[in-house]
Amino acid sequence: MRQMKPQPLKSPQVELDPGFRRPEGRNYLATLADLHERLKPGWYLEIGTHRGMSLAQARGRSIAIDPEFKIALDLFKALPELHMFAATSDDFFATGYLSRNAIAIDLAFLDGMHLFEFLLRDFVNTERAASPGGCITIHDCVPANHLMAAREWDKARTRHWTGDVWKILPILRQHRPDLMLSVLDCAPTGLLAVTGLDPLNDVLHRNLAEIVAEWSPVSMADYGVERFVRDFPLVAESAYVSAL
Ligand SMILES: C[S@@+](CC[C@H](N)C(=O)[O-])C[C@H]1O[C@@H](n2cnc3c(N)ncnc32)[C@H](O)[C@@H]1O
């Protein structure tokens, strides 16, 4: 296992289609590291760990969920507790592990399956377990082109795939206007920070089937790139973390 060395994080250059934005802030991992440093979460929950790059930014008690861990970093020295679940997030939440152990999540990072219906369920389940004042961060909500924002990952034509998780933005805006959405300009594809969480609010859960049916066929071209850029301006990640 490799030891993490602190070094500037390089972000891959992603191809920009007309009208899209390329977030110009630091790499999302640097922002995550600052969020851990400033918020000092009692419990951190991560969905989608892969090699462990995002988990390596955590310093507190952590829960990591991924059906196919490919951990390639020495994560264990920095973490006082690490609970790893080799399962899909749906299967993990169905176990009731969090409520059974009275675990309240202070900071979460959702980066599992990149289809909006999976992310929406991850959001609903994570918010239910969130602590007052908790923060849920979501990766990849600012795609740079149509190909990476498609529901199918065309691996022959693009290395980077955000999928259609960008839809979480208009969905939360419409159904949960009480939430505070900050679309951070983290390279390469943004980081959404959601605060003002309400674990008792079941609007999304109650309307899940209708929301999924309504949004499944909508592509970024249907929604409109210009409208997306206008509706969801980017916030400088450096200013956001400094203000915490
Ligand atoms: C983009 S990678 C995560 C990268 C990591 N967070 C980082 O920043 O380095 C996505 C991960 O989500 C996992 N995944 C896919 N479907 C999932 C699901 N239903 N529940 C949880 N994780 C899932 C994949 O196995 C993969 O390792």
The ligand as a Gaussian input file, in Angstrom:
#p B3LYP/6-31G(d) Opt

LIG

0 1
 C      -15.963000       7.396000      -8.914000
 S      -15.664000       6.019000      -7.904000
 C      -15.398000       6.735000      -6.313000
 C      -14.140000       7.572000      -6.248000
 C      -13.733000       8.045000      -4.870000
 N      -14.836000       8.617000      -4.120000
 C      -12.649000       9.093000      -5.009000
 O      -12.953000      10.310000      -4.948000
 O      -11.487000       8.715000      -5.218000
 C      -17.258000       5.334000      -7.754000
 C      -17.312000       4.118000      -6.866000
 O      -18.687000       3.863000      -6.600000
 C      -18.843000       2.485000      -6.450000
 N      -20.255000       2.132000      -6.640000
 C      -20.901000       1.794000      -7.780000
 N      -22.184000       1.492000      -7.536000
 C      -22.382000       1.673000      -6.199000
 C      -23.501000       1.524000      -5.331000
 N      -24.687000       1.141000      -5.807000
 N      -23.318000       1.782000      -4.015000
 C      -22.118000       2.189000      -3.545000
 N      -21.026000       2.346000      -4.320000
 C      -21.148000       2.095000      -5.634000
 C      -17.908000       1.868000      -7.491000
 O      -17.562000       0.544000      -7.122000
 C      -16.735000       2.836000      -7.478000
 O      -15.682000       2.346000      -6.690000

